[in-house]
């Protein structure tokens, strides 16, 4: 009698009206707005680390960007494959964990070397390198899980996962960087 299955409406700029596109896209952006304000509060929690070594602040955008970039790749590819019905969450989970690990090692190692060369500060280099590794390792997993949750809720992941994943990844990257830096500069 009643169809309890909710159909996902996909944001398609070619065929949908502006009001529908706004209805599909604005909720995740509002979530991002409020969580983004929360990120500012999170960053302020690491004021002692920043006072101890101001150079730590130089690398906040770097660590956050790299994690966001790899997460965006995962979210975009997985969203596309979900729409075709060919995506396997389990398969993606294993492969994205491997990609995050290898990319994290690569970019974490490179960033460690560059920071050590640039500042001749082993604590700063280790802080940036380890944080970059961890942020990149977790980013595709966060993107994958966020995209899957939205898909399960019948919310177009292409419209919603980007803003939500970005703010979760940014917060995670800042927490990781703040904690790792605290270990090196406040111990």
C-alpha positions in Angstrom: 0.0 0.0 0.0 2.7 2.5 1.0 6.1 2.8 -0.6 8.5 3.3 2.3 11.5 3.5 0.0 12.6 7.0 -0.5 14.1 7.7 -3.9 17.3 9.8 -4.1 16.9 13.0 -6.0 20.2 13.9 -7.7 21.3 17.5 -8.2 21.6 17.9 -11.9 22.2 21.5 -13.1 21.2 20.6 -16.6 17.7 19.5 -15.8 16.7 20.7 -12.3 15.4 24.1 -11.3 17.4 26.5 -9.2 15.0 26.2 -6.2 15.4 22.4 -6.2 19.2 22.7 -6.6 19.3 25.1 -3.6 17.1 22.7 -1.6 19.5 19.9 -2.3 22.7 21.8 -1.8 22.1 24.3 1.0 21.6 21.9 3.9 25.1 20.5 3.7 26.5 23.9 3.3 24.7 25.1 6.5 26.1 22.1 8.3 29.5 23.1 7.0 29.1 26.6 8.2 28.3 25.7 11.7 31.0 23.0 11.9 33.5 25.4 10.3 32.8 27.8 13.2 33.5 24.9 15.5 36.9 24.4 13.7 37.8 27.9 14.7 37.1 27.0 18.3 39.1 23.8 17.9 42.1 25.7 16.5 42.0 28.1 19.5 42.4 25.2 21.8 46.0 24.8 20.6 47.0 28.4 21.5 49.7 27.2 23.8 51.4 25.2 21.0 51.2 28.2 18.7 52.7 30.5 21.4 55.5 28.0 21.9 56.4 27.8 18.2 54.7 30.2 15.8 56.1 28.1 12.9 53.5 25.5 13.7 50.8 27.9 12.3 52.6 28.0 8.9 51.6 24.4 8.2 48.0 24.3 9.3 46.7 25.1 5.8 49.2 22.6 4.3 48.1 19.7 6.5 44.4 20.5 6.0 44.7 21.0 2.3 46.5 17.7 1.6 44.0 15.7 3.6 41.1 17.6 1.9 42.5 17.0 -1.5 42.8 13.2 -1.1 39.4 13.1 0.6 37.8 15.0 -2.3 39.2 12.5 -4.8 37.7 9.6 -2.8 34.3 11.3 -2.3 34.1 12.3 -6.0 35.0 8.9 -7.4 32.8 7.0 -4.9 29.8 9.3 -5.5 30.1 8.7 -9.2 30.3 5.0 -8.8 27.4 4.9 -6.3 25.1 6.5 -8.9 26.0 3.8 -11.4 25.3 1.1 -8.8 28.7 -0.4 -9.3 30.3 0.7 -6.0 31.3 -1.8 -3.4 31.8 -0.1 0.0 33.9 -3.0 1.3 36.2 -2.9 -1.8 36.5 0.9 -1.6 37.3 0.7 2.1 40.3 -1.6 1.6 41.6 0.2 -1.4 41.1 3.7 0.1 42.9 2.6 3.3 45.8 1.5 1.2 45.8 4.7 -0.8 45.7 6.8 2.3 48.5 4.8 3.9 50.8 5.0 0.9 50.0 8.7 0.1 50.4 9.5 3.8 53.8 8.0 3.9 54.9 9.7 0.7 53.6 13.2 1.5 54.4 12.9 5.2 58.0 11.9 4.4 58.4 14.6 1.8 57.0 17.3 4.1 59.2 16.1 7.0 62.2 16.5 4.8 61.3 19.9 3.4 60.4 21.3 6.9 63.7 20.0 8.4 65.7 21.5 5.5 63.7 24.8 5.7 63.7 25.4 9.5 66.4 23.0 10.8 63.9 22.1 13.6 63.5 18.3 14.1 60.5 18.8 16.4 58.6 20.9 13.8 59.6 18.6 11.0 58.4 15.5 12.9 55.2 17.3 13.9 54.4 18.3 10.3 55.4 14.9 8.8 53.6 12.7 11.3 50.5 15.0 11.2 50.5 14.9 7.4 50.7 11.2 7.3 47.9 10.7 9.8 45.6 13.3 8.2 46.1 11.9 4.8 45.6 8.3 6.0 42.2 9.1 7.6 40.9 11.5 4.9 39.8 8.9 2.3 38.2 6.9 5.1 36.2 9.9 6.3 35.2 10.8 2.8 34.1 7.2 2.0 32.1 6.8 5.2 30.4 10.2 4.9 29.5 9.6 1.3 28.1 6.1 2.2 26.0 7.5 5.1 24.4 10.2 2.8 23.7 7.6 0.2 22.1 5.3 2.7 19.9 8.3 3.9 18.9 8.8 0.2 20.7 12.2 0.1 22.6 12.8 -3.2 26.2 12.3 -2.1 27.4 14.5 -4.9 25.5 17.5 -3.5 26.0 16.8 0.2 29.2 14.8 0.8 31.7 17.5 -0.3 30.8 20.2 2.2 30.2 17.8 5.1 33.3 15.6 4.4 35.5 18.7 4.0 34.5 20.2 7.4 34.9 16.8 9.1 38.3 16.2 7.5 39.4 19.8 8.3 38.5 19.3 12.0 40.2 15.9 12.1 43.3 17.3 10.5 43.5 20.2 12.9 42.9 17.9 15.9 45.6 15.6 14.7 48.1 18.4 14.0 47.3 20.1 17.3 47.7 16.9 19.3 50.9 15.8 17.5 52.4 19.4 17.8 51.4 19.4 21.5 53.4 16.2 22.0 56.5 17.8 20.5 56.3 21.3 21.9 54.5 21.0 25.3 56.0 17.8 26.7 
